[in-house]
Amino acid sequence: MATPSSSVQQQQSRGFWLRTLHQWHWISSAVCLIGMILFAATGLTLNHAAKIESTPQVVNQQLQLPADLLAKLGDREDGNAPIPRPATRWLDRELGISIGRRPAEWSPEEIYLSLPRPGGDAWLSIDRETGSVEYESTARGWVSYFNDLHKGRNAGPAWGWFLDIFAVACLVFCITGLFLLHLHARQRRMTWPLVGVGLMVPLLIALILIH
């Protein structure tokens, strides 16, 4: 039989953990809120991607690289390397893009640079003899853009860091939620049956209906 002092200590301990878990739970939920809405919505669009029609918008541009910049491309024969900065700055300005230091594919005849991005694709080629530049950009729309963000496709390292931080915040949200369920389970009899349903439904679908 618990003494009054031990009962008070238990109540104080339970109150401490409730306050701490609630604090971490609401903070992580605030951090996750917009991301979870985005990922839930794009989960639906990805699951029904075949039913969502989109018409890619293709833009093709042709330019002439100035002779002085063509001479500054150097004499590299093959391999992968960034386009020299003077030519990169000119291409960025003329095409309204940002090439940065992405490696291009070099050959004796041309320089080819692939420029994939979320929701679209692009490429450019430079004829090393004539300086002729061809640039083609394809945009597949906003649904494709957000679907690619969901997958982290061609979104760059900053988005990769965001995904990692978002994943950690989601784990904190779920784990603190689990402990809060444990603390409230005595007053809510359907707690663990509902948790069991949440576990068994995807498990049974994976075991029985996925082939």
C-alpha positions as CSV (number, residue, x, y, z in Angstrom):
1,M,0.0,0.0,0.0
2,A,1.4,3.3,-1.1
3,T,2.1,5.9,1.7
4,P,0.8,9.5,1.3
5,S,4.3,10.8,0.6
6,S,5.0,8.2,-2.1
7,S,1.6,9.0,-3.7
8,V,2.4,12.7,-3.8
9,Q,5.8,11.9,-5.3
10,Q,4.1,9.8,-8.0
11,Q,1.7,12.6,-8.8
12,Q,4.5,15.1,-9.0
13,S,6.5,12.8,-11.2
14,R,3.5,12.2,-13.5
15,G,2.8,16.0,-13.6
16,F,6.4,16.7,-14.5
17,W,6.4,14.2,-17.4
18,L,3.0,15.4,-18.6
19,R,4.2,19.0,-18.8
20,T,7.5,18.0,-20.4
21,L,5.9,15.7,-23.0
22,H,3.2,18.2,-23.8
23,Q,5.8,20.9,-24.3
24,W,7.9,18.8,-26.7
25,H,4.7,17.5,-28.4
26,W,3.3,21.0,-29.2
27,I,6.7,22.4,-30.3
28,S,7.4,19.5,-32.6
29,S,3.8,19.7,-34.0
30,A,4.3,23.4,-34.7
31,V,7.6,22.7,-36.5
32,C,6.0,19.8,-38.5
33,L,2.6,21.3,-39.3
34,I,3.2,22.9,-42.7
35,G,5.5,20.1,-43.8
36,M,3.0,17.4,-42.8
37,I,0.2,19.1,-44.7
38,L,2.6,19.3,-47.8
39,F,3.7,15.7,-47.5
40,A,0.1,14.4,-46.9
41,A,-1.2,16.3,-49.9
42,T,1.6,15.2,-52.2
43,G,1.2,11.7,-50.9
44,L,-2.2,11.8,-52.5
45,T,-1.0,13.3,-55.7
46,L,1.8,10.8,-56.0
47,N,-0.5,7.9,-55.3
48,H,-2.8,9.1,-58.1
49,A,-0.2,10.5,-60.4
50,A,-1.5,8.5,-63.4
51,K,-4.9,10.2,-63.1
52,I,-3.5,13.8,-62.9
53,E,-2.9,15.0,-66.4
54,S,-0.4,17.7,-67.1
55,T,1.0,19.2,-70.4
56,P,4.7,19.8,-70.2
57,Q,5.8,23.3,-71.3
58,V,8.9,23.2,-73.5
59,V,11.0,26.3,-74.2
60,N,13.9,26.1,-76.7
61,Q,16.4,28.9,-77.0
62,Q,19.4,29.3,-79.3
63,L,22.2,31.8,-78.6
64,Q,25.7,32.6,-79.9
65,L,28.5,32.6,-77.4
66,P,30.8,35.6,-77.9
67,A,34.2,34.8,-79.5
68,D,36.2,36.0,-76.5
69,L,34.2,33.7,-74.1
70,L,34.5,30.8,-76.6
71,A,38.3,31.2,-76.5
72,K,38.2,31.1,-72.7
73,L,36.6,27.6,-72.6
74,G,40.1,26.1,-72.8
75,D,41.3,23.0,-74.5
76,R,39.8,20.2,-72.3
77,E,39.1,17.2,-74.5
78,D,36.8,15.1,-72.3
79,G,35.6,14.3,-68.7
80,N,33.4,16.2,-66.4
81,A,34.1,19.8,-65.2
82,P,32.3,23.1,-64.6
83,I,32.0,25.6,-67.4
84,P,34.5,28.5,-66.8
85,R,33.0,31.3,-64.8
86,P,33.0,34.0,-67.5
87,A,30.9,31.8,-69.8
88,T,28.7,30.8,-66.9
89,R,28.0,34.4,-65.9
90,W,27.1,35.2,-69.5
91,L,24.8,32.2,-69.8
92,D,23.1,33.0,-66.5
93,R,22.4,36.5,-67.6
94,E,21.2,35.6,-71.1
95,L,19.1,32.6,-70.2
96,G,17.8,33.7,-66.8
97,I,19.2,30.6,-65.1
98,S,21.7,29.8,-62.4
99,I,24.3,27.3,-63.5
100,G,26.7,27.6,-60.5
101,R,29.5,25.1,-60.5
102,R,27.6,22.1,-61.8
103,P,29.9,19.7,-63.7
104,A,29.3,19.6,-67.5
105,E,30.2,16.7,-69.9
106,W,33.1,17.7,-72.1
107,S,33.9,16.3,-75.5
108,P,36.0,17.6,-78.4
109,E,32.8,18.7,-80.2
110,E,30.6,20.1,-77.5
111,I,30.0,20.9,-73.8
112,Y,26.7,19.4,-72.5
113,L,25.2,20.4,-69.2
114,S,22.2,18.8,-67.6
115,L,20.0,21.1,-65.4
116,P,17.3,19.0,-63.7
117,R,15.1,20.6,-61.1
118,P,11.9,19.9,-59.2
119,G,8.9,19.9,-61.5
120,G,11.0,20.1,-64.7
121,D,14.2,19.5,-66.5
122,A,16.6,21.5,-68.7
123,W,19.8,21.1,-70.6
124,L,22.2,23.2,-72.6
125,S,24.9,22.4,-75.1
126,I,27.8,24.6,-76.5
127,D,29.3,23.8,-79.8
128,R,33.0,24.2,-79.2
129,E,33.8,25.1,-82.8
130,T,31.1,27.6,-83.6
131,G,30.1,28.8,-80.1
132,S,26.4,28.0,-80.9
133,V,24.4,27.5,-77.7
134,E,21.2,25.5,-77.4
135,Y,19.1,25.6,-74.3
136,E,15.9,23.6,-73.7
137,S,13.7,23.8,-70.6
138,T,10.7,21.7,-69.7
139,A,8.2,22.6,-66.9
140,R,5.7,20.0,-65.8
141,G,3.6,22.2,-63.6
142,W,3.1,22.8,-59.8
143,V,1.8,19.3,-59.0
144,S,5.0,17.8,-60.4
145,Y,7.0,20.4,-58.6
146,F,5.6,19.5,-55.2
147,N,5.8,15.8,-56.0
148,D,9.5,16.2,-56.6
149,L,9.9,18.1,-53.4
150,H,8.2,15.2,-51.6
151,K,10.8,12.8,-53.0
152,G,13.7,15.2,-52.6
153,R,14.3,14.9,-56.4
154,N,16.9,17.4,-57.8
155,A,16.1,19.8,-54.9
156,G,19.6,20.5,-53.8
157,P,21.4,20.1,-50.4
158,A,19.4,22.8,-48.5
159,W,16.2,20.9,-49.1
160,G,17.9,17.7,-48.1
161,W,18.8,19.3,-44.8
162,F,15.2,20.4,-44.4
163,L,14.0,16.9,-45.0
164,D,16.3,15.5,-42.3
165,I,15.3,18.1,-39.7
166,F,11.6,17.6,-40.6
167,A,12.0,13.8,-40.2
168,V,13.6,14.3,-36.7
169,A,10.7,16.7,-35.7
170,C,8.2,14.1,-36.9
171,L,9.9,11.4,-34.8
172,V,9.8,13.7,-31.7
173,F,6.1,14.4,-32.4
174,C,5.2,10.7,-32.7
175,I,7.3,9.5,-29.8
176,T,6.0,12.1,-27.4
177,G,2.5,11.3,-28.6
178,L,3.1,7.7,-27.8
179,F,4.2,8.5,-24.3
180,L,1.2,10.8,-23.8
181,L,-1.0,8.0,-24.9
182,H,0.6,5.8,-22.3
183,L,0.0,8.4,-19.6
184,H,-3.6,8.9,-20.5
185,A,-4.5,5.3,-21.4
186,R,-6.1,4.5,-18.0
187,Q,-8.8,7.1,-18.6
188,R,-9.2,6.3,-22.3
189,R,-9.9,2.6,-22.7
190,M,-9.8,2.7,-26.6
191,T,-6.2,4.0,-26.7
192,W,-4.4,0.7,-27.2
193,P,-7.0,-0.9,-29.4
194,L,-6.8,2.1,-31.8
195,V,-3.0,2.0,-31.7
196,G,-3.3,-1.8,-32.5
197,V,-5.6,-1.0,-35.5
198,G,-3.1,1.6,-36.7
199,L,-0.4,-1.1,-36.6
200,M,-2.4,-4.1,-38.0
201,V,-4.1,-2.4,-41.0
202,P,-0.9,-1.5,-42.9
203,L,0.8,-4.8,-41.7
204,L,-2.1,-7.0,-43.0
205,I,-2.3,-5.1,-46.3
206,A,1.5,-5.5,-46.8
207,L,1.4,-9.2,-46.0
208,I,-1.8,-10.2,-47.8
209,L,-2.6,-7.7,-50.6
210,I,0.9,-6.6,-51.8
211,H,2.4,-9.1,-54.2
